Amino acid sequence: MTAVSLSIRQHTASQTEIKALKFMNTALLPPPKLQVLAYLGIPLETGQPPEPKPDKLERRAESQFINPVTGDAYNANFTLVDGAWKVDSVELLPEGTQPSITLEELCLSESVLRKDARVCALAAEVGVTPEQLHADGWSIGLDERWPRRKRLQQCLLFARYHKDDHLYAHPLDFFPIIDSNLMEVVHIDFAPHRLDPSNPPSSKVPPLDAKLERPRIPPPQERHEYLPELMQGQEGFEGMREDLKPLFVVQPEGVSFKVEGRELEWQKWKMHIGFNSREGLTLNTITYTDGGVVRPIAYKLSLAEMVVPYAEPLYPHPRKFAFDIGEYGMGTLANELSLGCDCLGTICYLPGCFVSHSGAPVIVKHAICIHEEDAGLLWKHTDYRPGGRAQSVRARKLVVSLVATVANYEYIFYWSFYQDGAFELEIRLSGVLNVYLLAEGERAGRYATEVAPRIDAQYHQHLFSLRLDPMIDGIKNSVMETDVVASPYPTGSEENFAGNAFTTNSTVIQTTSEGERQWNADTDRRWTIINPNRKHYASGQPVGYKVMNCAFPKLLAQPGSWVRRRAPFARSSLWVTRFKEDRNWPSGKYVPQSGAAPEDSLVGWMKGDEKVDNEDIILFFTIGTNHIPRPEDWPVMPADMMRVTFKPVSFFRQNPALDVPSTSAQGSMYAFGAAQEHVGVSSHSD
């Protein structure tokens, strides 16, 4: 990363008029897929020899940077030649195109606000000093009062009255806008309030010269702490629990996985663990060794985008629809994980890295956690007949995880791999609700929950775009859609006399014109990624993996809404299109302040009638949750979770976990010692 930064500095100094650089993002670009597969010896079709191995892989990189003097944004491309990075091109991006927002820009917002006379005066009017003023910087979202060439942040303000206290308990009633290039406040917005139920305020965007037409509202003063030492003495807090005994996860013989560089092997699984500033954790070239045969399953798994639209229509709250991946980056916001807390057991950590404004690398030493967990019973059966045997096998899973903090929210990502050939993504949501204040006597409207006195938590959605580049027994795949339906034949008929019959209806998606799909709860609709060229020896069905246990909420914003224009991926549950090397970002490569998704997004990729049956395809699943906040989510949110599971269907000859040995944990014991046999047993006969 340092070498790339040096290369572009030398290039701009010698061949351009650019005098200053502010690096926004630098990333390695993956080599071409077919080249990677050949290099790793992964066949294009299971059972066939791999393509000839190239001598080396193409190594490329790109970097986005801003000229802070002019505000112009650039994209530079590089190739590694004889160990040195060579600049291939430097492109001036179209006016209004904004690279992702950096952590440094977000952190600088508070110092900018504290130096602004008008912000300080407005804070003083409600009893807040500059030192108490804190801000979460957000992308401006969409605000057509400003030209897109201005790089803007909207700031959500809070007061912190004591060291480390819960600042989100004290929201302020105004929203400064910062120019991130000039580092100055350019405007201040005030949200209307529903102070008079007989005269509801308008949700229209006010002009820049609009005057404040309501009284100022001081922040709530009641403390709502979550740090143990600050909760002492707080009303309703009875002290920390003292009846929780230690629980240890130990592996006295070490772990069952191997890590060499970024390559991970465990229980017949093999994959490469990637990291970049935008997607954060990525999993690549995933294979499973079945009977000595390497069977490819997926080329890449990653979260390519997400959007969090809020429901409150009163301006400026509709600007809150954060693209936490495209606008900020999960890698940029990755946590430094702590041994024994964020991950439990015997842990392997991998680092992550992103670029600073200066071009120097920022290293997150413990960005990715790898560990094993007990996963309950893998399978069990008891022959209930006299003398019959019982056999049970415990499951274990391999977990690869990353945690990112995006302002108030924590996103916790767990990729788990199982011994039966299944894998899943679990996403946990924690952290703190995004809140706003209510005036004395004001009640939360129809779009929020009052989680504490005068603390208003607005309804919102978390919608993730999961990108899957499948490789089920090879790169030529299809998607089969299956509905579970009742038999059309009525009770008493010749075909369905008892009335119990139900079956499945399956269709294969043929072209991109059919590739935008909606989930149907009534038919328990599921999708299976299949290889139509390989069939199971008994079922006769094509080998595949089906998607299960997933929530596919619909984007609730109206047609034509700001968020629907910018996040078209969220309107549908599944998108199937052809693979191309640059089809990565469903809302486009440059997301901040975009007016609508560009042609180089799912909008453009789905046009036409490209064949997607038995082709090299990519899938984008929209998964997520509708979050209607509860008082129990305050002051910090117990982890809410969602998961999507991929299970083999006709992929293996039989249960692939039959060879997992049955074990008995030597450390297990009765909870109550010798008295255990009497626990729960009545002292008299019924």
N, C-alpha and C positions, 0 to 999 in steps of 0.2 A: 504493500500500500504506500509506503514511504517512497519507493522507487517510482511508482506511477505518478505520485504528486510531484516529485522532482522532475520527471520527464515533461509533464505538462507545463510546469513553471518555466523550464528552459525553452520549450517550444513557444509559449506565448511571449516570452521576453524577446526572443530573437526574430519571430515571424509575425507578430501582431502588434496592435497598438494598446493591448490590454496591459494595464500597469498594476492592477491589484486583483487577487483571486480570493474568493471565499468558497471552499469546497463544501458541497452539499451531500454528495454520495459518491462512493467509489466501490465498484464490485467487479469480481471476476465474472466473465461470461462463460457459460458451459460450452465445451466443445460440441460439435455436431453429434446428434444421438447415435447415428450408425457408426461413427468413428469410435465413440466411447464403448459401444457394445463389442465391437471387434477388438478393441484394445484389452477389454476385460475378459474376453473369451466367452461372452454370453451369446448363445445362438439366436438368430432371428426367428427360429421356430424350434420348439423342443424336439430333441431327437436328431436334429441336423447339426453338422459341424458349424462352428462359428466362422464368420468372415475372416479373411487373413488379417493378422494383427499389424497395425501400422507401426512404424518405427517410433513415433511419438504423437502426442495429442496436440492439436492447435490450442494455444493458450492466448486468450483475449481478455481484455478488460475494458470497462467504460467508466467515465467519471462525469458527473454534472457539477458545474461550478457557476458562481455568479460574480460578475464584475460589480463590486459594491459601489463604485463611482457612478455607473450608469444604470444599474439594476438589470442589465442584460444577463440572460441565462444561456449557458452553453452546454453541449454534450460533446465529449471527446472520446474517441475510440483508440485502442492500443492493441498491438500484437507483441508477444514476447519473441524476440529474435536474438539468438545466441546469448541468452541470459539477460538481455536488456529490453526494457519496454520502449517500443517505437511508436510514436504518435502517427496513427493512420489518418485521422481527420479531426477537425474541430468545427462543430456546427453551431451557428447562432440559432437558438430556438426561436420559433415564432413569438411575436410580441404577445404577452399575456400568459405564456407557458411558464409554469412555476414548478421547479423541482420540489421534492418532499421537504417538509419542515424539519429542522434539526433540533436536537436536544439543547444545543447552546442557545438557539433563538428562543426556545421556550423558557429557559432559565433566565435569560436577559430581560424578559418582559417585566419582571418585578422591579428591577433597578430603574428601568425606563419610566415606569409609572410613578415611582417614589420621587423622581426628579421633576415630574410635571406639575406645574403650579395649579392648573385647574383640577386635576385628579386629586391632589392633596387638599384643595379647598373643599371639594365635594365630599371627600372622606371626613374632613374635620366637621362638616355640617351634621354628620351622624355620629360624631364622637370617636372617630378612628384616626390615629396618628399615622404618619408615613411608615414608621417602623412596624406598626401593627398590620399594615396593608400587605396582603398576599394575593397572588393571581395564578390562575391556571390559564395558560395561553392555548387557544384553539385556532385551528384554521378558520378563516372567515366564513367558510362554507360557500354560500352564494349570496353576494350582495351587489346587485346591479347598479347601485348608486355610485360605485367606484369602477374605474377602468381596471381590467384584469392585470395590466402591467404593474400595478402597485402590489407589492408583496405584503399582505395584511394578516394580522392576527386579531381575533376578538379575545378579550380578556374577561374571564369570570372572576369576580373579586370576592375576597373573604377577609375577615379580621382574625388575627391570632393575638390574644391578649396576654398569654403566658407562654413560656418556653414549652414547646412540644405539645401544647394543647390542641384540641381538635378544631382546626380552623374552619372546616366545612360546617360546623355548627353555627357559624356567624357570617352568613352570606350578605353581601351588600347589594344595593338596589340600582347600580348603574354598570355599564359595559363599555369600557374604553376600547378603541381600535388603534392598533400600533402598526406603523409601517416598519417592517422588519429589516429593510435595507437602510432606511434613514435612522432607525431606532428612535422614533419619536411618536407621540400620540397625535393622531390626525382627526379623531372624532370621538364623541361619547354618546352612546345610546342609553335611553331610559325605557324600561319596559312598563307598559300600562298595567294597572291592577284592577281587579273587580271589586272596587270599594263600594260601588252603588249598584246593587243587583237590578235596579230598574233602568239603569243606563249602561249597558254593557259596552266595553271599549271595542274599537275596531281592530281587526288583525292586519290591516294594510300596512305596508312599509311606509314609515314617515319620511318626509323630505329631510335633507341634511340640516336645514335651518329650523326644524320643528322645535317648539318650546316645550319645556316640561310643564304638564298641565295637571299634575297631581302633587300632593304633599310628599316631602321626603320621608323615607321609611328607615328608621335606625335598625341595625342588625339585631337579631335576637341575642340576648345576653346569657341565657341559660347554658351551662356547660353540659356537653354530652361526650364524655371521654371513653377511650377504649384501651389506653395504655394502663397497665396494672397500677403503677404508682400514682397515676393521676385520678384513678377511679376511687381511691380511698376517701371516705367521707362524703362521696356523692350520694344524693338521695336515691334510695332503693338498692344501693349496692351493699351486699352483706359480707363481702370479703371473698377472696379466691377460694375455690373448692379445695378441700384438704383430704378427700377420700379417694383420690385417683392414684392407684398403685402403678409402679413402673412397668412398662411393656418394652421389651427389647427384641429387635430383629437381628439375629446373628447368623453368620455363615462361617462356621469354624474352619471349613476347608477352602474358603474363598468362593469366588463367583464362578458361575458356569458359562459365562460369556468371554469372548476374546475381543480385544480392541487393538488394531494395528493402524496407527495414524488415525484416519477417520473411518476405517473399515471395521464393521461390527459383525460378529458371528455368534449365534446362539441357537441351539436346538434345531438345526437344519436350516435356520434363517441366515441370510447374509445380506448386508446392505451398506451403503455409504451414508454417513451422517454429514449433512451440509448445514451451513449457516450463512445468512446474508442480512444486510441491514434492513431489508424490506420485509421478506417473509419470515425472518427469524430462522426457526428450525425447518429443515427440509430433509426428506428421506429419499434416497436415490438408489437405482439399480437393485431393487429388492428381488431376491430369488429364494427358492426353497428347494433343498436337495431331497428328492423322493426316490428311494431305492437306488441311490447312487447317481441319479440323473438330475442335473441342475435345471430347474423349471423356473423361468422368469415369471414374475407376477406383476410388478409395476416398475416403470422407469423413474417416476417421480411422484411424490406425495407432498403437497404443501397447501397452506392457506394463502390464497392469492389476493384476497381482498376481504374487507368487511365494511359494513356501514351501520351506524347507530342513530337512526332517526328518532327524534323526540316528538311527542304528540301535542304539546302546548302550541296553539296557533298564534298567540299574541307575540308580536315582534319585540325583541330580536330572537326569541326562543326558537323559531323555525330554522335559524341558521345553524342550530346544533344538530348536525347529522355527520358525525365524524367518520372519516374513512381511516381507521386506525392503522391500516397497513399501507395504503397508498399515500396518505398525507404525512404520516410520521414514520412508521416502520417498526415492526415487532422486534427486529434485531437491535435497532437503535435504542429501544426502551427495555431491553432484556435485563433482568435482575442478576446480580451477583449472588448465586445461591449459597446457602449455608449448610454445612455438614451437620446431619442429625436433626435438622429442623424442616427445611424445604424438601429434602429427600431423606428417607429413613432406611437404614441398613448399611450394606457394603456398597460404596458408591464409586463410580467412575465419572469424572467431570471432563467435559470438552470446552475449549474456549470459543468465544465469538469475537468479532472485530468489526469496527466501522470507522469511518473517517471523521476527523474533526475539521473545523473551519480552516485550520492551518495546514491541513493535509497530512498531519501526523495520525497514526492509528490510535484508536481508543480500544483497549482490550478488556473484554469481560472474561476474566479467567475461568469462572465457573458458570458459564452461560447455559450449558446443556448437561443434564443429569441422566445417567444410565444406571439402572439397578433392576434387581429381580424382586418380585413379590409373590407371596402365596396367593392363589386365585380361587380358593375353595375346592370343591370336588370337580375333577375333570370328568369322571364317569363312575358309575356305581351300579351294581345289581346284586340283589339277594335272592337266591332260590329259596322261597318260603316253605318248601316241603321239608318234612322231617329229615334231618341229616344234610340238608342242602347247604351249599357254600355261599358265602358273600365275598365279593371282590370290590374294592374301591380304590381309586387312584386320585391323588391330589393333583391339582393343576398348579402350574407356575406360569407367570407371565414376565416378559421383559418389557420394561417401561423406559421410554426415551422422552424427556420432558424439558420444557422451557417455561419460564414465568416472565411476563412483561407487565410493567406498570405504565398505564396510559392516563396521566393526570390522576383522577380520582379512582379509576378502575384498575383492578388486577385481572389479567387473563392468564390462566394456567392451562397449559397444553400438555396432554399426555398421549403419546402414541404407544399402544400396547400390542405385543405380539404373543400369540398363544401356541401351545403345543399341538393343537388340533388344526393348525393351518389358518386360523382366523386372525384378523388384526382389527384394531379399532382406534378411533380418535375420540378422546374424552376432553371436553373443554369445560373448565370450571371458571365461574365468574365470582369474584370477591372484590374486596376493597370498599369504597364508599360510594353511595349513591350521589349522582349529580343533583344538587338541591338549589332551591331559590327561596327567598324569604316571603312571608306573608305579612301584611300589615295587621295591627291589632284589630281583632274582630273580623278580619277577612278569612274566608274559608277556602280550602282548595276547591278548584272547579272540577269539571268533568274529566280533566286530563291529567290529574295528579292525585297523590295521597299525602295527607298531612301526617308525616311519620313521627313528628314531635311538635310541640307547640310552636307555631309560626315557621315550621320547616316543611317546605313543599317539595316532594320528589315526583317529578313528572314521569308519566308513562313513556316507555320507549321500547324499541326492538333492538336486538343484537342479531345481525344477519351476516353470516360468514360465507364466503365463496371458497369452497374446497376444490382445489384443482387436482385431478387424478389423471396421470398419463399412464394408462394401463398397458400391460404387456403379458396378458394371460396366455402362457405357453407360446409366446411369440408376439410380434408387433402388429399382426393383422387381427383385429378384434371387432366385435359388434356389441350393441346393447339391446337386450331383450326386455320388454316391458310386460309385466305379468299382473293381472287382476284376479283376485280370488272371488268367485261369483257363485251364487246359488244356481242350481239346475233350473233351466227354463220350464221343465216339466212339472206340472202340479201334482200335489198329493193325490193318490188314487189312480194316477195314470199308469199305463203299462211300463213306462220308462222309469217312474219314480213313485212306486206305490206307497211306500212309507213316508215319502216327503223329505227324506234326509239328505238327498244328494247335493253335493256342491263340487265345483271343479275349478280349473284355472283357464283363463284365456291369455295367450301370449302372442305378442307381435314383435318383430325385429324392426328397429328404427333404420330406415333405408337411406335417407338423405338429410341434409341440414335443414331443409324446409320442414321436416318432421322432428327436428332435434331439440326443440324447446318444449319441455314437458312439465306437467303439473302433477303433484302427488294427489292421490285420491284416498282419503281415509275410509270411505264406504266400501271400497274393494280391496283394502289393505294392499294397495299398489306397491310393487317392489320392482327394482331394476337389477338385472344380472348382466355383468360384463362377460361376454362369452368369446371363445375362439371357435368359430364355426367349422374350422378345418380339423378339429380333434374331438372325438366322441368318447363317452364313457362306455366301457365294455359291456355293462349290463343295462344301464338306464337308456342307453342310446342317445342321451342328451349331450349337447356340446359342453365341453369343460368350461367352468366359469366361476365367478365370485359374485354373490348377491349383496345388495346393500340392505341393512336391517337396522332396527332400533333407532330410527332417526326421526327428529322433528323437523318438518319442512314448513315453517310458518310463512305466510304470504306477506309481502310488503303491503302495508296498510295505507300508505300515502296514495292520494288520488292520481289518476292519469293527468299528465301535464305538470305534476308537482315538481318542485326543485329536486327532491331526492330521487324521484323516479327518472328524471332526465339524466341525472349523474350516475345513478346506480341501477342501470337496466337489468343487471344480473339478478337483482333481488326480486324481480317480478315473477320468476319461475323457479321451480324446484330443481330442475336438471337441464343442462345444456350439453348437447353432443355435437362436436364439430371435428374437422380434420386437424391432425397435428401439423403444425409448422413451428420452426425453431423459435420464432419471435411471438408466438401466441401465448403470452404469459399473464397479462393483466386485464381482467374482465371489464374494468372501468377505464382502461387506458393507462399508458405509462406515466403520464404527468397528471396527477389528480388534483392537487390544491387549486382552488378557485376555478375549476373547470365549469363551464356553463352547461355542458352536456357531455356524455360519453363520446369520444371521437370515433372515427371510422375504424381505427386500429383498436377495437375492443369487441366484446361479444356482439354488439350491434352490427359491426361489419363482417365478423367472421361467420355469422349465420346467414348472410345473404346468399342468394343463388340456390343451387340445388346440388351441392357437392355430395358425392356418395360417401356414406359413413358406415356402410355394411361391409365387413371384412376388409377394413382399411386401418391405417395407423391413425388412431383417434385420440382425442382428449375430452374429458368430461369436467364440467363445473357443477358441483352440487351446492345449492343454497340451503344451509342449515342454520338453526338459531333458536331464539326464544322471544316471546313477548313478555316483557318485564313490567308487571303491574306492582309497584313497590308496596311492601308491607312495613308496618312499624317494626317488625322483627328484623328487617334489613338494616336497621339503624341502631347505633352510630357506625357500625361496620358490618358488612354483609356476610352472613354465613355462606359458604361456597354453594352456589347454584350450579347445576351441571347438566350437560347434554352430551350425547355420544352418538357416533355413527359407527356401525360394525360392518365389516366385510367378511362374509363367510363363504368357504368353498362349497360349490354345488356341482356334483359330478366331476369334480377336479381330481379327487383321490379315488383310488380303487375301492377303499373302504375307510372306516375310521382311522385316520392317520396317527392317532394317539394310542393305539393298542400296544405300542412298544415302550410306553412310558411306565417305568416300574412303580409298583405299589410300595409306599414307604410308610413307616411309623415314626413319628417325631419322638426322639428320645427324651426331649425335654417336657413332653406333655405330662400332666399330672391331674389328679382330682383337685377341684377347687377347695374342698373342705376336708381333705385328708381322709382318715378312716371313717369319718362320719358321712362320707359321700353317699354310701349305699342307702342311708336312711333319708336323704334329702328328697322331699316331695312324695314320700311314701306314707300313706295313712297309718295311724297307730291302731286302727280297728278295722274290721272287715265290713265292707258295705253289704 
